[in-house]
Amino acid sequence: MKDGYCGKILFVELSEGKIEELKPSEQTYRTFIGGTGLGVRFLYEKMKPGNDPLGHENILGFVTGPLTGTSAPGSGRFTVVCKSPLTNAWADSNSGGYWGPELKYAGYDAVFVKGIAKEPVYLHIFEGKAELRDASHLWGKNTRETEEILKKEIGDEKVKVACIGPSGELKSLISGIVNESGRTAARSGVGAVMGSKRLKAVVVRGKEKVPVAYPEKLQEVQKTYFKLFKNSNFQQNLSAHGTGGGLSFLVGIGDSAVKNWTHHGTEAMPTCTRLDSVNMEKFKLKRYGCHSCVVRCGAIVRVEKGVFATEGEVHRPEYETLASFGTNCLNDNIEAVIRANEICNLYGMDTIAVGNLIALAMECYEKGLIGKKDTDGLDLSWGNAEAIVSLTEKIASRDGFGALLADGPRAAADRIGRGAEKWAMHVCGQALPYHDPRTSPAQGTGYFADANPSRHVESSGTQTLEHGGALGDDPVLSTPALNRYGDDSRKGPMLALGAQFFQFYSSAGLCGLLLLGSTVPAAEYVAAVTGWEMDWSEALRAGKRILTLRQAFNAREGIVPDDFCLPERLVQPLEVGVSAGQKIDFETMKAGYFTTMGWDRRSGKPYPAAWRELGLDEFEL
């Protein structure tokens, strides 16, 4: 094992049932770090363009970073990578909990899977050994049942399970991969890719420790972060209430979607305060946190009585889920949101997408494009909590009207027709997250400028810069102060810095939530763990390299920048909130970002000079 790394990855060919161990060089690790970086490095080399995302040639990867499994705060993350069946573009989807660290304890930095098994299988990885086992008896089981059966079958309650539910088996393009019954790599249709391969689960267990080059140095860097954490009001509130603690505040400033993004502000939904996570305290059983996390923003809840009673102990809905099934559907019943969230976790679905689809259906219902004869008798009037939960179940099982919606908003609008595409809130098929682009223009630009569209956490670093802050003490981590609602033609370097920072940070194995209201010494962590003399200049260069290879992946697939665009509804000035009346030139901001990164704005291809400058000559451009 190398410091920070196991030094080995698994490559599994399901069609032939073969498992191979590969040993990347130290230079490969240092150049691409881990997570998304190591993932795109592997897929760009091993995959040819034009492959069917649900076919034999698509590669599905589970990738950790050098900090995953160490004592660095927030280091419980891993990333799932593939070509997305939802967007046909690059996909990386992140999850937390304990599965990622356990993979490293079992002896591997990553697992890449290709091919299609003849019958359902699961991959069992135990202390440096891996084998494929029959999963026919698990096919059709939900994620909770799958985990319980595997733990009993293997005879070890400590195994960590990442699996798909029935939605992934049915190849719903909004399905995700669930670990520990509620931590989910939810976005980009990664669950459908796993289902297409007939891979039900990846089970890991190990006893190794992640080697650290300079433990004392790591402890010193941790002390620096702990001081920042204690002085961050945002992080303290996140710790106390989770990500949903300030939902009504975000509605008030115009950030949250109300009624499928047609309304904004508390006046549009005065009862939105009922959705704040404080209202789930009566259902809370305990708090929890991911591996090595001081924030501990999660909680387990249970609704024992009523029409929305849960089937068991469930994860407390986070902000995106509360906004998705709540404000976006004009629903203020928090018990219904808890139940809808449980269904998504059991079946393995993206809660952001499911609420988005229900809101689209409700708007089409309101405007007469569909009626009860189309919706299997469901009354899809705004705010109908029982209909929201019922339709969630239908989408999960691809039942009736639910099957029409189960492949995302772009496909659903195409199937409904008659102008429904105007009300489908997505970028290239991926449902929008619930932060309005106009309240944070830098974040909004990331929705359609990044190679992995319509994602919000990736803009965590950029948001700090947009608000006038710095990403750390090193001078390279700050940019000149700019007007948040202006200076659009000057924001390219700021957008590039924020994106480069985040790609390094996430690829190292850290949680994006820690960046909000604080700074995280990620490069210092990596230097202490690996023993490399790495500074922030090298770290940002690695981030730029990762971004550039992701962008080249899309260009190679024939995707051009104009294929990604914001819905028309979201480029008109807001009438309420902090950005009321502001006209934002998103296209100019995107063009400035591409120029700074060294990418052609029309084709999306990196320029040869930028390619060479980043040391990517070994790959065909």
C-alpha positions, -999 to 999 in steps of 0.1 A, spaced: 0 0 0 11 35 -8 5 64 16 -31 74 12 -37 47 -14 -41 9 -16 -22 9 -48 -47 -15 -65 -79 -12 -84 -103 -40 -96 -115 -44 -131 -144 -67 -135 -156 -81 -169 -191 -94 -161 -198 -110 -195 -169 -134 -190 -169 -134 -152 -133 -123 -151 -118 -102 -123 -84 -85 -127 -62 -64 -104 -45 -34 -118 -18 -13 -101 -17 24 -112 16 42 -110 22 67 -83 23 93 -111 -12 84 -122 -24 89 -86 -7 122 -82 -18 135 -115 -55 125 -112 -58 122 -74 -88 98 -71 -126 100 -73 -138 118 -104 -102 123 -115 -91 87 -114 -125 78 -128 -123 100 -159 -86 90 -164 -97 53 -166 -129 57 -187 -113 81 -212 -86 55 -219 -107 23 -218 -139 34 -235 -145 43 -271 -170 71 -279 -205 64 -292 -213 34 -269 -247 27 -256 -248 38 -219 -269 8 -211 -248 -15 -232 -219 -38 -228 -191 -13 -234 -201 13 -208 -178 11 -178 -192 18 -143 -167 28 -117 -167 32 -79 -138 54 -70 -123 66 -37 -98 94 -30 -65 94 -10 -83 109 20 -112 84 20 -110 64 51 -86 86 69 -92 108 99 -95 139 78 -130 154 85 -156 147 59 -136 119 43 -164 93 39 -170 100 2 -167 80 -30 -177 87 -65 -196 66 -91 -186 73 -128 -199 62 -162 -214 75 -194 -249 88 -184 -279 72 -200 -299 103 -189 -277 129 -206 -255 107 -229 -226 128 -214 -200 124 -187 -215 113 -153 -201 114 -118 -223 109 -88 -212 111 -52 -222 94 -20 -211 94 16 -215 71 46 -190 43 53 -190 22 20 -161 42 5 -138 38 35 -146 1 37 -136 -4 1 -102 10 10 -100 -12 41 -107 -41 18 -76 -32 -2 -88 -13 -33 -89 23 -44 -115 16 -71 -137 -9 -88 -145 -7 -125 -171 -29 -141 -177 -36 -178 -200 -60 -196 -234 -76 -188 -237 -107 -166 -258 -135 -180 -278 -137 -147 -280 -113 -118 -248 -112 -97 -232 -93 -68 -195 -86 -63 -181 -97 -29 -149 -80 -19 -133 -93 13 -99 -84 26 -81 -82 -7 -101 -109 -25 -130 -105 -49 -155 -129 -64 -188 -127 -83 -217 -145 -66 -253 -153 -77 -278 -126 -70 -309 -142 -86 -326 -144 -52 -320 -107 -46 -334 -95 -79 -366 -76 -73 -357 -69 -37 -356 -33 -24 -324 -18 -11 -332 -24 26 -341 -61 20 -310 -66 -2 -287 -53 25 -304 -73 53 -303 -106 32 -266 -101 23 -256 -94 59 -273 -126 70 -261 -146 41 -225 -136 45 -228 -138 83 -213 -104 90 -233 -74 101 -203 -51 94 -203 -56 57 -211 -25 37 -235 -28 8 -240 -6 -23 -269 -18 -44 -297 -10 -67 -334 -14 -60 -362 -23 -84 -359 11 -102 -323 3 -112 -333 -32 -123 -360 -17 -145 -334 7 -159 -352 39 -150 -330 67 -160 -334 85 -127 -323 55 -106 -293 57 -83 -271 34 -63 -279 32 -25 -254 23 2 -264 18 39 -301 21 31 -301 58 25 -268 72 13 -272 75 -24 -252 82 -56 -285 94 -70 -278 115 -101 -272 109 -138 -289 75 -140 -260 55 -126 -284 30 -111 -298 22 -146 -263 15 -157 -257 -9 -128 -291 -25 -135 -283 -29 -172 -252 -49 -162 -274 -72 -139 -251 -62 -111 -273 -61 -80 -247 -51 -54 -211 -45 -44 -204 -58 -9 -172 -48 8 -154 -57 41 -118 -52 52 -96 -47 81 -66 -27 67 -59 9 77 -52 36 52 -15 44 56 -7 80 64 28 95 56 28 121 84 2 114 111 13 143 133 11 167 104 -24 155 96 -34 162 132 -21 197 130 -40 204 98 -71 190 114 -68 213 144 -68 242 119 -101 230 104 -117 223 138 -112 260 148 -128 271 115 -157 247 121 -164 260 156 -164 296 144 -188 289 115 -225 296 123 -235 279 91 -217 247 100 -231 247 135 -266 251 122 -260 224 97 -248 201 125 -279 209 146 -306 208 119 -292 192 88 -294 207 53 -332 213 56 -329 236 86 -332 267 66 -357 258 38 -381 286 46 -352 311 46 -342 299 12 -378 303 0 -378 338 14 -347 349 -5 -360 335 -38 -336 305 -39 -361 277 -37 -385 266 -64 -422 270 -57 -448 254 -80 -424 241 -106 -403 272 -106 -433 295 -115 -433 313 -81 -408 324 -55 -408 339 -21 -426 332 12 -457 350 0 -461 324 -28 -462 297 -1 -467 311 35 -469 275 49 -434 266 37 -422 269 73 -439 236 80 -411 220 59 -382 232 80 -364 202 95 -372 214 130 -407 200 123 -392 165 121 -378 166 156 -408 147 169 -400 119 145 -363 118 151 -347 88 167 -310 97 166 -284 118 148 -257 103 127 -227 113 106 -207 98 78 -172 85 84 -149 109 102 -174 138 101 -177 164 129 -208 180 113 -230 149 116 -258 165 96 -279 133 92 -307 119 113 -329 88 115 -366 93 117 -398 73 119 -434 81 113 -454 55 132 -490 65 125 -512 79 98 -515 75 60 -478 84 56 -464 60 82 -430 47 72 -422 11 68 -393 14 93 -365 37 104 -356 60 76 -331 88 68 -343 123 75 -350 141 41 -324 166 32 -330 201 18 -332 190 -19 -358 164 -11 -379 187 11 -379 213 -17 -385 187 -44 -416 170 -29 -425 201 -9 -423 236 -22 -419 226 -58 -451 206 -56 -468 233 -34 -470 206 -7 -465 215 30 -471 180 45 -437 170 59 -449 135 67 -457 129 30 -421 141 21 -406 117 46 -426 88 31 -418 98 -5 -381 100 5 -384 65 20 -399 51 -12 -370 66 -33 -344 51 -10 -361 17 -10 -364 16 -48 -332 35 -55 -343 68 -71 -331 104 -73 -354 125 -51 -344 157 -70 -357 141 -102 -389 125 -88 -402 157 -73 -393 175 -105 -413 151 -125 -443 152 -102 -443 190 -104 -441 188 -142 -471 164 -142 -490 187 -119 -485 217 -142 -496 197 -172 -526 185 -152 -535 221 -143 -532 233 -179 -553 204 -193 -526 185 -212 -534 154 -191 -563 143 -170 -573 115 -147 -576 91 -176 -539 96 -182 -528 96 -146 -544 63 -136 -571 82 -117 -548 104 -96 -559 139 -89 -527 158 -95 -539 191 -82 -511 212 -66 -502 202 -31 -522 169 -31 -499 150 -6 -515 116 -11 -512 119 -49 -475 129 -46 -468 97 -26 -489 75 -48 -472 89 -80 -437 84 -63 -446 47 -59 -458 45 -95 -426 61 -109 -405 38 -87 -421 6 -101 -426 20 -136 -463 14 -132 -488 30 -156 -484 68 -157 -453 64 -136 -436 46 -164 -441 76 -186 -422 98 -161 -395 73 -150 -368 84 -175 -365 120 -165 -381 153 -174 -369 155 -210 -382 121 -219 -415 127 -199 -421 160 -217 -415 144 -251 -440 116 -242 -467 140 -230 -461 164 -260 -483 194 -268 -458 219 -255 -450 202 -222 -413 207 -229 -417 244 -219 -424 233 -184 -398 206 -180 -371 220 -158 -338 203 -168 -305 207 -184 -299 180 -211 -323 157 -194 -310 161 -159 -335 176 -134 -325 209 -119 -315 210 -82 -335 234 -60 -313 265 -59 -323 292 -83 -296 301 -108 -305 338 -104 -298 340 -67 -263 327 -73 -253 334 -109 -220 315 -105 -237 284 -93 -263 288 -121 -236 290 -147 -222 257 -134 -255 240 -141 -249 243 -179 -212 250 -182 -199 219 -164 -195 186 -182 -218 170 -157 -249 192 -160 -275 204 -135 -255 198 -103 -253 221 -73 -227 209 -49 -200 213 -75 -204 250 -73 -196 252 -35 -162 267 -41 -174 292 -67 -202 304 -44 -176 313 -17 -157 334 -43 -189 350 -56 -197 362 -22 -163 379 -19 -146 352 1 -114 331 -4 -111 294 -5 -81 294 18 -51 314 30 -30 307 -1 -31 338 -24 -39 315 -54 -72 307 -37 -88 341 -41 -99 363 -70 -105 400 -73 -138 412 -58 -166 413 -84 -202 424 -83 -224 394 -76 -251 407 -100 -228 423 -126 -193 421 -140 -205 390 -160 -178 395 -186 -150 394 -160 -161 362 -141 -143 336 -162 -113 333 -139 -135 332 -108 -156 304 -122 -125 285 -133 -108 288 -99 -139 276 -81 -144 246 -104 -107 236 -103 -107 238 -65 -138 216 -62 -126 189 -86 -94 185 -66 -113 187 -33 -139 161 -43 -115 138 -60 -95 137 -28 -126 122 -11 -141 151 8 -177 162 14 -188 194 -4 -210 205 25 -180 213 46 -171 241 22 -203 260 30 -196 287 56 -160 275 60 -127 267 43 -111 233 42 -73 228 39 -77 200 14 -42 203 -3 -26 203 32 -46 171 40 -34 154 9 2 164 15 1 151 50 -15 118 40 5 110 9 38 126 18 39 146 -14 52 181 -13 20 193 -28 9 230 -27 -23 246 -39 -8 255 -73 -3 218 -80 -37 210 -66 -55 235 -88 -36 222 -118 -49 187 -110 -84 201 -107 -80 218 -141 -67 186 -156 -97 166 -143 -122 192 -156 -105 192 -190 -105 155 -195 -142 154 -185 -149 181 -211 -129 162 -237 -150 131 -229 -182 150 -238 -167 165 -269 -156 131 -280 -192 119 -276 -203 147 -300 -218 169 -273 -213 206 -279 -217 233 -253 -250 246 -267 -265 212 -260 -265 223 -223 -288 253 -216 -309 266 -188 -347 265 -192 -362 297 -205 -382 301 -173 -350 305 -153 -333 332 -172 -359 359 -168 -354 382 -138 -369 372 -105 -395 395 -90 -387 387 -54 -357 379 -32 -321 390 -31 -318 392 -69 -351 408 -77 -350 426 -110 -315 415 -119 -309 404 -155 -280 380 -156 -259 373 -187 -253 336 -182 -240 330 -217 -213 356 -213 -203 340 -180 -201 306 -196 -181 319 -225 -156 335 -201 -153 302 -182 -145 283 -214 -120 309 -225 -102 307 -191 -101 270 -192 -87 269 -227 -117 252 -244 -134 261 -276 -168 276 -269 -185 262 -300 -172 227 -302 -163 222 -265 -129 207 -274 -99 217 -253 -74 236 -274 -42 217 -281 -21 242 -262 -42 237 -230 -41 199 -236 -3 199 -237 1 223 -208 -18 199 -186 3 169 -196 -25 151 -214 -5 143 -245 -8 105 -238 -45 107 -247 -60 113 -281 -77 147 -283 
